[in-house]
Amino acid sequence: MEARPVETKRRTLVKAILWNVIGFTVMSLVGLLATGSAAVGGAMALANTVIGFLSYLVYERVWTRIDWGRRETRHHV
């Protein structure tokens, strides 16, 4: 029997959320340092996070359909 690792939609969503929380935090600090304003830095970070989140979800779901670079594992019972 051959098994192929499957990336579930839920796993993709959790990964995207966690990655974007990290990104939002970093971008907020960068925006604050670059502009001197927490409000402007936060707005820049929020826009970046929303765009990045949606892009990441699409990107991950596309890659779940690409078999290139995957190894098939065989489970012997």
PDB file with one MODEL, atoms N, CA, C and O in Angstrom:
MODEL        1
ATOM      1  N   MET A   1       0.842  -1.180   0.000  1.00  0.00           N
ATOM      2  CA  MET A   1       0.000   0.000   0.000  1.00  0.00           C
ATOM      3  C   MET A   1       0.888   1.245   0.000  1.00  0.00           C
ATOM      4  O   MET A   1       1.841   1.335   0.774  1.00  0.00           O
ATOM      5  N   GLU A   2       0.577   2.177  -0.850  1.00  0.00           N
ATOM      6  CA  GLU A   2       1.356   3.410  -0.937  1.00  0.00           C
ATOM      7  C   GLU A   2       0.602   4.544  -0.268  1.00  0.00           C
ATOM      8  O   GLU A   2      -0.609   4.693  -0.429  1.00  0.00           O
ATOM      9  N   ALA A   3       1.340   5.335   0.482  1.00  0.00           N
ATOM     10  CA  ALA A   3       0.738   6.493   1.145  1.00  0.00           C
ATOM     11  C   ALA A   3       1.470   7.744   0.712  1.00  0.00           C
ATOM     12  O   ALA A   3       2.679   7.721   0.483  1.00  0.00           O
ATOM     13  N   ARG A   4       0.747   8.817   0.604  1.00  0.00           N
ATOM     14  CA  ARG A   4       1.332  10.097   0.218  1.00  0.00           C
ATOM     15  C   ARG A   4       0.951  11.121   1.280  1.00  0.00           C
ATOM     16  O   ARG A   4      -0.218  11.228   1.651  1.00  0.00           O
ATOM     17  N   PRO A   5       1.929  11.871   1.768  1.00  0.00           N
ATOM     18  CA  PRO A   5       1.582  12.890   2.762  1.00  0.00           C
ATOM     19  C   PRO A   5       0.572  13.882   2.188  1.00  0.00           C
ATOM     20  O   PRO A   5       0.702  14.336   1.051  1.00  0.00           O
ATOM     21  N   VAL A   6      -0.411  14.198   2.978  1.00  0.00           N
ATOM     22  CA  VAL A   6      -1.459  15.112   2.525  1.00  0.00           C
ATOM     23  C   VAL A   6      -1.485  16.322   3.457  1.00  0.00           C
ATOM     24  O   VAL A   6      -1.533  16.185   4.679  1.00  0.00           O
ATOM     25  N   GLU A   7      -1.453  17.485   2.862  1.00  0.00           N
ATOM     26  CA  GLU A   7      -1.564  18.744   3.603  1.00  0.00           C
ATOM     27  C   GLU A   7      -3.043  19.085   3.668  1.00  0.00           C
ATOM     28  O   GLU A   7      -3.651  19.395   2.644  1.00  0.00           O
ATOM     29  N   THR A   8      -3.625  19.031   4.854  1.00  0.00           N
ATOM     30  CA  THR A   8      -5.044  19.346   4.991  1.00  0.00           C
ATOM     31  C   THR A   8      -5.259  20.857   4.934  1.00  0.00           C
ATOM     32  O   THR A   8      -4.338  21.637   5.178  1.00  0.00           O
ATOM     33  N   LYS A   9      -6.464  21.251   4.614  1.00  0.00           N
ATOM     34  CA  LYS A   9      -6.795  22.678   4.572  1.00  0.00           C
ATOM     35  C   LYS A   9      -6.649  23.294   5.957  1.00  0.00           C
ATOM     36  O   LYS A   9      -6.215  24.439   6.083  1.00  0.00           O
ATOM     37  N   ARG A  10      -7.005  22.552   6.988  1.00  0.00           N
ATOM     38  CA  ARG A  10      -6.893  23.062   8.354  1.00  0.00           C
ATOM     39  C   ARG A  10      -5.436  23.313   8.728  1.00  0.00           C
ATOM     40  O   ARG A  10      -5.116  24.341   9.324  1.00  0.00           O
ATOM     41  N   ARG A  11      -4.552  22.377   8.380  1.00  0.00           N
ATOM     42  CA  ARG A  11      -3.126  22.538   8.656  1.00  0.00           C
ATOM     43  C   ARG A  11      -2.579  23.761   7.918  1.00  0.00           C
ATOM     44  O   ARG A  11      -1.825  24.550   8.487  1.00  0.00           O
ATOM     45  N   THR A  12      -2.963  23.913   6.652  1.00  0.00           N
ATOM     46  CA  THR A  12      -2.537  25.070   5.869  1.00  0.00           C
ATOM     47  C   THR A  12      -3.001  26.365   6.530  1.00  0.00           C
ATOM     48  O   THR A  12      -2.241  27.331   6.606  1.00  0.00           O
ATOM     49  N   LEU A  13      -4.226  26.388   7.002  1.00  0.00           N
ATOM     50  CA  LEU A  13      -4.774  27.585   7.640  1.00  0.00           C
ATOM     51  C   LEU A  13      -4.020  27.915   8.934  1.00  0.00           C
ATOM     52  O   LEU A  13      -3.672  29.074   9.162  1.00  0.00           O
ATOM     53  N   VAL A  14      -3.767  26.919   9.775  1.00  0.00           N
ATOM     54  CA  VAL A  14      -3.053  27.152  11.032  1.00  0.00           C
ATOM     55  C   VAL A  14      -1.637  27.650  10.754  1.00  0.00           C
ATOM     56  O   VAL A  14      -1.169  28.584  11.405  1.00  0.00           O
ATOM     57  N   LYS A  15      -0.955  27.034   9.793  1.00  0.00           N
ATOM     58  CA  LYS A  15       0.383  27.489   9.423  1.00  0.00           C
ATOM     59  C   LYS A  15       0.353  28.937   8.952  1.00  0.00           C
ATOM     60  O   LYS A  15       1.213  29.733   9.332  1.00  0.00           O
ATOM     61  N   ALA A  16      -0.616  29.278   8.140  1.00  0.00           N
ATOM     62  CA  ALA A  16      -0.721  30.640   7.605  1.00  0.00           C
ATOM     63  C   ALA A  16      -0.979  31.649   8.721  1.00  0.00           C
ATOM     64  O   ALA A  16      -0.386  32.727   8.735  1.00  0.00           O
ATOM     65  N   ILE A  17      -1.856  31.304   9.645  1.00  0.00           N
ATOM     66  CA  ILE A  17      -2.163  32.222  10.749  1.00  0.00           C
ATOM     67  C   ILE A  17      -0.930  32.458  11.610  1.00  0.00           C
ATOM     68  O   ILE A  17      -0.588  33.604  11.904  1.00  0.00           O
ATOM     69  N   LEU A  18      -0.265  31.391  12.012  1.00  0.00           N
ATOM     70  CA  LEU A  18       0.919  31.529  12.862  1.00  0.00           C
ATOM     71  C   LEU A  18       2.031  32.316  12.166  1.00  0.00           C
ATOM     72  O   LEU A  18       2.660  33.180  12.777  1.00  0.00           O
ATOM     73  N   TRP A  19       2.267  32.020  10.908  1.00  0.00           N
ATOM     74  CA  TRP A  19       3.297  32.734  10.164  1.00  0.00           C
ATOM     75  C   TRP A  19       2.966  34.227  10.070  1.00  0.00           C
ATOM     76  O   TRP A  19       3.852  35.076  10.174  1.00  0.00           O
ATOM     77  N   ASN A  20       1.699  34.532   9.876  1.00  0.00           N
ATOM     78  CA  ASN A  20       1.298  35.932   9.744  1.00  0.00           C
ATOM     79  C   ASN A  20       1.304  36.674  11.073  1.00  0.00           C
ATOM     80  O   ASN A  20       1.511  37.887  11.086  1.00  0.00           O
ATOM     81  N   VAL A  21       1.088  36.001  12.170  1.00  0.00           N
ATOM     82  CA  VAL A  21       1.230  36.641  13.483  1.00  0.00           C
ATOM     83  C   VAL A  21       2.688  37.065  13.676  1.00  0.00           C
ATOM     84  O   VAL A  21       2.969  38.171  14.136  1.00  0.00           O
ATOM     85  N   ILE A  22       3.596  36.177  13.321  1.00  0.00           N
ATOM     86  CA  ILE A  22       5.027  36.505  13.406  1.00  0.00           C
ATOM     87  C   ILE A  22       5.346  37.674  12.474  1.00  0.00           C
ATOM     88  O   ILE A  22       6.004  38.634  12.877  1.00  0.00           O
ATOM     89  N   GLY A  23       4.884  37.590  11.248  1.00  0.00           N
ATOM     90  CA  GLY A  23       5.141  38.641  10.267  1.00  0.00           C
ATOM     91  C   GLY A  23       4.553  39.978  10.680  1.00  0.00           C
ATOM     92  O   GLY A  23       5.192  41.016  10.508  1.00  0.00           O
ATOM     93  N   PHE A  24       3.345  39.968  11.223  1.00  0.00           N
ATOM     94  CA  PHE A  24       2.703  41.198  11.672  1.00  0.00           C
ATOM     95  C   PHE A  24       3.515  41.871  12.779  1.00  0.00           C
ATOM     96  O   PHE A  24       3.691  43.089  12.788  1.00  0.00           O
ATOM     97  N   THR A  25       3.999  41.058  13.702  1.00  0.00           N
ATOM     98  CA  THR A  25       4.800  41.594  14.801  1.00  0.00           C
ATOM     99  C   THR A  25       6.078  42.246  14.287  1.00  0.00           C
ATOM    100  O   THR A  25       6.426  43.360  14.681  1.00  0.00           O
ATOM    101  N   VAL A  26       6.765  41.539  13.407  1.00  0.00           N
ATOM    102  CA  VAL A  26       8.013  42.074  12.843  1.00  0.00           C
ATOM    103  C   VAL A  26       7.742  43.330  12.027  1.00  0.00           C
ATOM    104  O   VAL A  26       8.450  44.327  12.171  1.00  0.00           O
ATOM    105  N   MET A  27       6.722  43.290  11.171  1.00  0.00           N
ATOM    106  CA  MET A  27       6.413  44.444  10.330  1.00  0.00           C
ATOM    107  C   MET A  27       5.960  45.642  11.161  1.00  0.00           C
ATOM    108  O   MET A  27       6.257  46.781  10.801  1.00  0.00           O
ATOM    109  N   SER A  28       5.252  45.412  12.258  1.00  0.00           N
ATOM    110  CA  SER A  28       4.855  46.517  13.134  1.00  0.00           C
ATOM    111  C   SER A  28       6.077  47.217  13.712  1.00  0.00           C
ATOM    112  O   SER A  28       6.134  48.445  13.763  1.00  0.00           O
ATOM    113  N   LEU A  29       7.048  46.430  14.146  1.00  0.00           N
ATOM    114  CA  LEU A  29       8.277  47.021  14.681  1.00  0.00           C
ATOM    115  C   LEU A  29       9.053  47.769  13.601  1.00  0.00           C
ATOM    116  O   LEU A  29       9.551  48.869  13.841  1.00  0.00           O
ATOM    117  N   VAL A  30       9.155  47.184  12.429  1.00  0.00           N
ATOM    118  CA  VAL A  30       9.850  47.843  11.317  1.00  0.00           C
ATOM    119  C   VAL A  30       9.131  49.135  10.947  1.00  0.00           C
ATOM    120  O   VAL A  30       9.767  50.171  10.752  1.00  0.00           O
ATOM    121  N   GLY A  31       7.797  49.072  10.851  1.00  0.00           N
ATOM    122  CA  GLY A  31       7.010  50.265  10.522  1.00  0.00           C
ATOM    123  C   GLY A  31       7.160  51.352  11.562  1.00  0.00           C
ATOM    124  O   GLY A  31       7.267  52.530  11.224  1.00  0.00           O
ATOM    125  N   LEU A  32       7.169  50.966  12.827  1.00  0.00           N
ATOM    126  CA  LEU A  32       7.356  51.931  13.905  1.00  0.00           C
ATOM    127  C   LEU A  32       8.734  52.583  13.814  1.00  0.00           C
ATOM    128  O   LEU A  32       8.862  53.802  13.929  1.00  0.00           O
ATOM    129  N   LEU A  33       9.758  51.765  13.607  1.00  0.00           N
ATOM    130  CA  LEU A  33      11.113  52.313  13.505  1.00  0.00           C
ATOM    131  C   LEU A  33      11.285  53.190  12.266  1.00  0.00           C
ATOM    132  O   LEU A  33      11.989  54.199  12.305  1.00  0.00           O
ATOM    133  N   ALA A  34      10.636  52.800  11.163  1.00  0.00           N
ATOM    134  CA  ALA A  34      10.787  53.546   9.916  1.00  0.00           C
ATOM    135  C   ALA A  34      10.015  54.866   9.923  1.00  0.00           C
ATOM    136  O   ALA A  34      10.465  55.854   9.344  1.00  0.00           O
ATOM    137  N   THR A  35       8.847  54.880  10.583  1.00  0.00           N
ATOM    138  CA  THR A  35       8.002  56.074  10.521  1.00  0.00           C
ATOM    139  C   THR A  35       7.956  56.857  11.831  1.00  0.00           C
ATOM    140  O   THR A  35       7.615  58.040  11.840  1.00  0.00           O
ATOM    141  N   GLY A  36       8.297  56.201  12.923  1.00  0.00           N
ATOM    142  CA  GLY A  36       8.188  56.846  14.228  1.00  0.00           C
ATOM    143  C   GLY A  36       6.763  56.866  14.753  1.00  0.00           C
ATOM    144  O   GLY A  36       6.501  57.426  15.818  1.00  0.00           O
ATOM    145  N   SER A  37       5.849  56.265  14.024  1.00  0.00           N
ATOM    146  CA  SER A  37       4.439  56.262  14.409  1.00  0.00           C
ATOM    147  C   SER A  37       3.941  54.820  14.538  1.00  0.00           C
ATOM    148  O   SER A  37       4.048  54.025  13.605  1.00  0.00           O
ATOM    149  N   ALA A  38       3.393  54.501  15.716  1.00  0.00           N
ATOM    150  CA  ALA A  38       2.831  53.166  15.908  1.00  0.00           C
ATOM    151  C   ALA A  38       1.599  52.968  15.024  1.00  0.00           C
ATOM    152  O   ALA A  38       1.364  51.865  14.530  1.00  0.00           O
ATOM    153  N   ALA A  39       0.818  54.017  14.823  1.00  0.00           N
ATOM    154  CA  ALA A  39      -0.395  53.912  14.004  1.00  0.00           C
ATOM    155  C   ALA A  39      -0.060  53.646  12.540  1.00  0.00           C
ATOM    156  O   ALA A  39      -0.645  52.760  11.918  1.00  0.00           O
ATOM    157  N   VAL A  40       0.881  54.411  11.989  1.00  0.00           N
ATOM    158  CA  VAL A  40       1.271  54.223  10.584  1.00  0.00           C
ATOM    159  C   VAL A  40       1.972  52.881  10.420  1.00  0.00           C
ATOM    160  O   VAL A  40       1.698  52.146   9.471  1.00  0.00           O
ATOM    161  N   GLY A  41       2.876  52.560  11.341  1.00  0.00           N
ATOM    162  CA  GLY A  41       3.569  51.271  11.284  1.00  0.00           C
ATOM    163  C   GLY A  41       2.603  50.110  11.388  1.00  0.00           C
ATOM    164  O   GLY A  41       2.747  49.109  10.686  1.00  0.00           O
ATOM    165  N   GLY A  42       1.609  50.241  12.273  1.00  0.00           N
ATOM    166  CA  GLY A  42       0.601  49.188  12.417  1.00  0.00           C
ATOM    167  C   GLY A  42      -0.265  49.042  11.186  1.00  0.00           C
ATOM    168  O   GLY A  42      -0.610  47.926  10.796  1.00  0.00           O
ATOM    169  N   ALA A  43      -0.624  50.167  10.562  1.00  0.00           N
ATOM    170  CA  ALA A  43      -1.434  50.115   9.335  1.00  0.00           C
ATOM    171  C   ALA A  43      -0.660  49.450   8.201  1.00  0.00           C
ATOM    172  O   ALA A  43      -1.214  48.660   7.437  1.00  0.00           O
ATOM    173  N   MET A  44       0.626  49.778   8.102  1.00  0.00           N
ATOM    174  CA  MET A  44       1.476  49.145   7.085  1.00  0.00           C
ATOM    175  C   MET A  44       1.567  47.642   7.343  1.00  0.00           C
ATOM    176  O   MET A  44       1.477  46.840   6.413  1.00  0.00           O
ATOM    177  N   ALA A  45       1.745  47.269   8.596  1.00  0.00           N
ATOM    178  CA  ALA A  45       1.862  45.863   8.963  1.00  0.00           C
ATOM    179  C   ALA A  45       0.558  45.118   8.694  1.00  0.00           C
ATOM    180  O   ALA A  45       0.578  43.981   8.222  1.00  0.00           O
ATOM    181  N   LEU A  46      -0.569  45.751   8.992  1.00  0.00           N
ATOM    182  CA  LEU A  46      -1.866  45.113   8.767  1.00  0.00           C
ATOM    183  C   LEU A  46      -2.098  44.864   7.273  1.00  0.00           C
ATOM    184  O   LEU A  46      -2.520  43.776   6.883  1.00  0.00           O
ATOM    185  N   ALA A  47      -1.824  45.860   6.450  1.00  0.00           N
ATOM    186  CA  ALA A  47      -1.988  45.687   5.001  1.00  0.00           C
ATOM    187  C   ALA A  47      -1.084  44.566   4.494  1.00  0.00           C
ATOM    188  O   ALA A  47      -1.519  43.717   3.716  1.00  0.00           O
ATOM    189  N   ASN A  48       0.165  44.566   4.933  1.00  0.00           N
ATOM    190  CA  ASN A  48       1.111  43.528   4.530  1.00  0.00           C
ATOM    191  C   ASN A  48       0.636  42.145   4.979  1.00  0.00           C
ATOM    192  O   ASN A  48       0.749  41.174   4.230  1.00  0.00           O
ATOM    193  N   THR A  49       0.110  42.057   6.189  1.00  0.00           N
ATOM    194  CA  THR A  49      -0.332  40.776   6.741  1.00  0.00           C
ATOM    195  C   THR A  49      -1.526  40.216   5.976  1.00  0.00           C
ATOM    196  O   THR A  49      -1.560  39.024   5.668  1.00  0.00           O
ATOM    197  N   VAL A  50      -2.500  41.057   5.670  1.00  0.00           N
ATOM    198  CA  VAL A  50      -3.682  40.593   4.936  1.00  0.00           C
ATOM    199  C   VAL A  50      -3.288  40.094   3.549  1.00  0.00           C
ATOM    200  O   VAL A  50      -3.712  39.017   3.130  1.00  0.00           O
ATOM    201  N   ILE A  51      -2.490  40.862   2.851  1.00  0.00           N
ATOM    202  CA  ILE A  51      -2.048  40.460   1.514  1.00  0.00           C
ATOM    203  C   ILE A  51      -1.207  39.193   1.586  1.00  0.00           C
ATOM    204  O   ILE A  51      -1.384  38.275   0.786  1.00  0.00           O
ATOM    205  N   GLY A  52      -0.293  39.148   2.547  1.00  0.00           N
ATOM    206  CA  GLY A  52       0.568  37.975   2.703  1.00  0.00           C
ATOM    207  C   GLY A  52      -0.206  36.730   3.088  1.00  0.00           C
ATOM    208  O   GLY A  52       0.090  35.640   2.598  1.00  0.00           O
ATOM    209  N   PHE A  53      -1.187  36.877   3.955  1.00  0.00           N
ATOM    210  CA  PHE A  53      -2.007  35.743   4.395  1.00  0.00           C
ATOM    211  C   PHE A  53      -2.758  35.121   3.225  1.00  0.00           C
ATOM    212  O   PHE A  53      -2.731  33.905   3.034  1.00  0.00           O
ATOM    213  N   LEU A  54      -3.418  35.950   2.457  1.00  0.00           N
ATOM    214  CA  LEU A  54      -4.176  35.436   1.308  1.00  0.00           C
ATOM    215  C   LEU A  54      -3.254  34.811   0.260  1.00  0.00           C
ATOM    216  O   LEU A  54      -3.573  33.772  -0.317  1.00  0.00           O
ATOM    217  N   SER A  55      -2.128  35.443   0.025  1.00  0.00           N
ATOM    218  CA  SER A  55      -1.162  34.901  -0.939  1.00  0.00           C
ATOM    219  C   SER A  55      -0.622  33.558  -0.477  1.00  0.00           C
ATOM    220  O   SER A  55      -0.482  32.632  -1.276  1.00  0.00           O
ATOM    221  N   TYR A  56      -0.319  33.451   0.815  1.00  0.00           N
ATOM    222  CA  TYR A  56       0.216  32.203   1.369  1.00  0.00           C
ATOM    223  C   TYR A  56      -0.794  31.065   1.249  1.00  0.00           C
ATOM    224  O   TYR A  56      -0.421  29.947   0.892  1.00  0.00           O
ATOM    225  N   LEU A  57      -2.062  31.334   1.541  1.00  0.00           N
ATOM    226  CA  LEU A  57      -3.077  30.286   1.426  1.00  0.00           C
ATOM    227  C   LEU A  57      -3.163  29.754   0.003  1.00  0.00           C
ATOM    228  O   LEU A  57      -3.191  28.542  -0.209  1.00  0.00           O
ATOM    229  N   VAL A  58      -3.205  30.649  -0.963  1.00  0.00           N
ATOM    230  CA  VAL A  58      -3.259  30.231  -2.368  1.00  0.00           C
ATOM    231  C   VAL A  58      -1.997  29.452  -2.731  1.00  0.00           C
ATOM    232  O   VAL A  58      -2.081  28.391  -3.349  1.00  0.00           O
ATOM    233  N   TYR A  59      -0.844  29.963  -2.356  1.00  0.00           N
ATOM    234  CA  TYR A  59       0.440  29.335  -2.641  1.00  0.00           C
ATOM    235  C   TYR A  59       0.501  27.900  -2.087  1.00  0.00           C
ATOM    236  O   TYR A  59       0.891  26.974  -2.799  1.00  0.00           O
ATOM    237  N   GLU A  60       0.121  27.727  -0.839  1.00  0.00           N
ATOM    238  CA  GLU A  60       0.158  26.401  -0.214  1.00  0.00           C
ATOM    239  C   GLU A  60      -0.811  25.433  -0.883  1.00  0.00           C
ATOM    240  O   GLU A  60      -0.475  24.270  -1.102  1.00  0.00           O
ATOM    241  N   ARG A  61      -1.995  25.902  -1.203  1.00  0.00           N
ATOM    242  CA  ARG A  61      -2.977  25.008  -1.825  1.00  0.00           C
ATOM    243  C   ARG A  61      -2.543  24.609  -3.233  1.00  0.00           C
ATOM    244  O   ARG A  61      -2.803  23.484  -3.658  1.00  0.00           O
ATOM    245  N   VAL A  62      -1.892  25.500  -3.956  1.00  0.00           N
ATOM    246  CA  VAL A  62      -1.367  25.146  -5.276  1.00  0.00           C
ATOM    247  C   VAL A  62      -0.310  24.058  -5.130  1.00  0.00           C
ATOM    248  O   VAL A  62      -0.313  23.085  -5.884  1.00  0.00           O
ATOM    249  N   TRP A  63       0.590  24.215  -4.168  1.00  0.00           N
ATOM    250  CA  TRP A  63       1.664  23.236  -3.978  1.00  0.00           C
ATOM    251  C   TRP A  63       1.148  21.869  -3.526  1.00  0.00           C
ATOM    252  O   TRP A  63       1.821  20.863  -3.746  1.00  0.00           O
ATOM    253  N   THR A  64      -0.032  21.810  -2.900  1.00  0.00           N
ATOM    254  CA  THR A  64      -0.559  20.492  -2.517  1.00  0.00           C
ATOM    255  C   THR A  64      -0.920  19.663  -3.743  1.00  0.00           C
ATOM    256  O   THR A  64      -1.038  18.441  -3.655  1.00  0.00           O
ATOM    257  N   ARG A  65      -1.094  20.315  -4.874  1.00  0.00           N
ATOM    258  CA  ARG A  65      -1.455  19.614  -6.116  1.00  0.00           C
ATOM    259  C   ARG A  65      -0.244  19.252  -6.974  1.00  0.00           C
ATOM    260  O   ARG A  65      -0.390  18.608  -8.014  1.00  0.00           O
ATOM    261  N   ILE A  66       0.934  19.657  -6.549  1.00  0.00           N
ATOM    262  CA  ILE A  66       2.148  19.402  -7.318  1.00  0.00           C
ATOM    263  C   ILE A  66       2.902  18.245  -6.684  1.00  0.00           C
ATOM    264  O   ILE A  66       3.273  18.311  -5.512  1.00  0.00           O
ATOM    265  N   ASP A  67       3.128  17.195  -7.442  1.00  0.00           N
ATOM    266  CA  ASP A  67       3.808  16.012  -6.916  1.00  0.00           C
ATOM    267  C   ASP A  67       5.326  16.109  -6.977  1.00  0.00           C
ATOM    268  O   ASP A  67       6.014  15.315  -6.336  1.00  0.00           O
ATOM    269  N   TRP A  68       5.856  17.051  -7.723  1.00  0.00           N
ATOM    270  CA  TRP A  68       7.298  17.176  -7.872  1.00  0.00           C
ATOM    271  C   TRP A  68       7.989  17.279  -6.507  1.00  0.00           C
ATOM    272  O   TRP A  68       7.565  18.048  -5.645  1.00  0.00           O
ATOM    273  N   GLY A  69       9.039  16.510  -6.326  1.00  0.00           N
ATOM    274  CA  GLY A  69       9.829  16.574  -5.108  1.00  0.00           C
ATOM    275  C   GLY A  69       9.296  15.765  -3.939  1.00  0.00           C
ATOM    276  O   GLY A  69       9.903  15.755  -2.868  1.00  0.00           O
ATOM    277  N   ARG A  70       8.188  15.100  -4.124  1.00  0.00           N
ATOM    278  CA  ARG A  70       7.636  14.258  -3.064  1.00  0.00           C
ATOM    279  C   ARG A  70       8.166  12.844  -3.224  1.00  0.00           C
ATOM    280  O   ARG A  70       8.409  12.369  -4.334  1.00  0.00           O
ATOM    281  N   ARG A  71       8.335  12.204  -2.114  1.00  0.00           N
ATOM    282  CA  ARG A  71       8.705  10.786  -2.129  1.00  0.00           C
ATOM    283  C   ARG A  71       7.517  10.000  -1.620  1.00  0.00           C
ATOM    284  O   ARG A  71       6.863  10.382  -0.650  1.00  0.00           O
ATOM    285  N   GLU A  72       7.257   8.923  -2.277  1.00  0.00           N
ATOM    286  CA  GLU A  72       6.177   8.072  -1.822  1.00  0.00           C
ATOM    287  C   GLU A  72       6.712   7.115  -0.779  1.00  0.00           C
ATOM    288  O   GLU A  72       7.806   6.569  -0.920  1.00  0.00           O
ATOM    289  N   THR A  73       5.936   6.921   0.260  1.00  0.00           N
ATOM    290  CA  THR A  73       6.336   5.970   1.299  1.00  0.00           C
ATOM    291  C   THR A  73       5.461   4.749   1.217  1.00  0.00           C
ATOM    292  O   THR A  73       4.281   4.831   0.877  1.00  0.00           O
ATOM    293  N   ARG A  74       6.038   3.640   1.527  1.00  0.00           N
ATOM    294  CA  ARG A  74       5.278   2.390   1.505  1.00  0.00           C
ATOM    295  C   ARG A  74       5.197   1.864   2.925  1.00  0.00           C
ATOM    296  O   ARG A  74       6.192   1.795   3.646  1.00  0.00           O
ATOM    297  N   HIS A  75       4.000   1.500   3.301  1.00  0.00           N
ATOM    298  CA  HIS A  75       3.788   0.926   4.629  1.00  0.00           C
ATOM    299  C   HIS A  75       3.507  -0.559   4.447  1.00  0.00           C
ATOM    300  O   HIS A  75       2.580  -0.948   3.736  1.00  0.00           O
ATOM    301  N   HIS A  76       4.301  -1.360   5.085  1.00  0.00           N
ATOM    302  CA  HIS A  76       4.113  -2.808   5.022  1.00  0.00           C
ATOM    303  C   HIS A  76       3.375  -3.262   6.275  1.00  0.00           C
ATOM    304  O   HIS A  76       3.762  -2.942   7.399  1.00  0.00           O
ATOM    305  N   VAL A  77       2.329  -3.997   6.057  1.00  0.00           N
ATOM    306  CA  VAL A  77       1.542  -4.474   7.191  1.00  0.00           C
ATOM    307  C   VAL A  77       1.792  -5.928   7.416  1.00  0.00           C
ATOM    308  O   VAL A  77       1.218  -6.519   8.331  1.00  0.00           O
TER     309      VAL A  77
ENDMDL
END
